[in-house]
Amino acid sequence: MSNSQIILALVIIGLSVVMPMYYSYKTKKEKYKIEDELKKSIYVSEKEKIRVYLDNINEVTRARQNK
């Protein structure tokens, strides 16, 4: 075997080891990103529900006081 064939074989073997690790890391990072955005959206929606509830209470209270 010549040196170029050995180098080519090492590059192919190296890529066959590194590429699956890279794609695994990439998909895991994407998964965590989606989960984090979901947690933030749940928090925001709960916060919005509380705000709407408090606005309704305020409207009822103001209506009673203005009678």
Kinemage of the C-alpha trace (Angstrom):
@kinemage 1
@onewidth
@group {chain A} dominant
@subgroup {mainchain}
@vectorlist {calphas} color= white
{ca met a 1} P 0.000 0.000 0.000
{ca ser a 2} L 1.160 3.478 -0.739
{ca asn a 3} L 1.113 6.384 1.663
{ca ser a 4} L -1.815 8.058 -0.085
{ca gln a 5} L -3.958 4.928 0.308
{ca ile a 6} L -3.137 4.716 4.010
{ca ile a 7} L -3.962 8.388 4.513
{ca leu a 8} L -7.221 7.995 2.589
{ca ala a 9} L -8.180 4.957 4.682
{ca leu a 10} L -7.440 6.851 7.906
{ca val a 11} L -9.533 9.816 6.753
{ca ile a 12} L -12.480 7.578 5.869
{ca ile a 13} L -12.281 5.728 9.193
{ca gly a 14} L -11.932 8.989 11.092
{ca leu a 15} L -14.982 10.476 9.373
{ca ser a 16} L -16.993 7.316 9.975
{ca val a 17} L -16.320 7.773 13.697
{ca val a 18} L -16.713 11.559 13.941
{ca met a 19} L -19.769 12.140 11.732
{ca pro a 20} L -22.251 9.992 13.735
{ca met a 21} L -21.102 11.705 16.937
{ca tyr a 22} L -21.628 15.108 15.301
{ca tyr a 23} L -25.127 14.278 14.065
{ca ser a 24} L -26.044 12.784 17.437
{ca tyr a 25} L -24.895 15.959 19.188
{ca lys a 26} L -26.773 18.093 16.664
{ca thr a 27} L -30.074 16.225 17.125
{ca lys a 28} L -29.729 16.234 20.907
{ca lys a 29} L -29.080 19.986 20.889
{ca glu a 30} L -32.147 20.542 18.671
{ca lys a 31} L -34.265 18.406 21.014
{ca tyr a 32} L -33.200 20.427 24.072
{ca lys a 33} L -33.854 23.666 22.204
{ca ile a 34} L -37.411 22.586 21.359
{ca glu a 35} L -38.047 21.445 24.949
{ca asp a 36} L -36.748 24.756 26.300
{ca glu a 37} L -39.000 26.750 23.962
{ca leu a 38} L -41.962 24.600 25.010
{ca lys a 39} L -41.256 25.255 28.692
{ca lys a 40} L -41.062 28.993 28.010
{ca ser a 41} L -44.320 28.954 26.059
{ca ile a 42} L -46.101 27.055 28.849
{ca tyr a 43} L -44.831 29.621 31.358
{ca val a 44} L -45.974 32.495 29.154
{ca ser a 45} L -49.397 30.942 28.581
{ca glu a 46} L -49.868 30.400 32.323
{ca lys a 47} L -48.794 33.977 32.951
{ca glu a 48} L -51.271 35.167 30.317
{ca lys a 49} L -54.087 33.135 31.909
{ca ile a 50} L -53.352 34.735 35.273
{ca arg a 51} L -53.345 38.196 33.717
{ca val a 52} L -56.716 37.605 32.033
{ca tyr a 53} L -58.176 36.236 35.276
{ca leu a 54} L -56.991 39.276 37.236
{ca asp a 55} L -58.380 41.622 34.563
{ca asn a 56} L -61.762 39.910 34.861
{ca ile a 57} L -61.732 40.311 38.641
{ca asn a 58} L -60.820 43.990 38.258
{ca glu a 59} L -63.680 44.569 35.800
{ca val a 60} L -66.178 42.892 38.137
{ca thr a 61} L -64.932 44.934 41.091
{ca arg a 62} L -65.087 48.199 39.163
{ca ala a 63} L -68.600 47.390 37.958
{ca arg a 64} L -69.757 46.821 41.540
{ca gln a 65} L -68.181 50.031 42.777
{ca asn a 66} L -69.670 52.151 39.985
{ca lys a 67} L -73.269 51.064 40.753
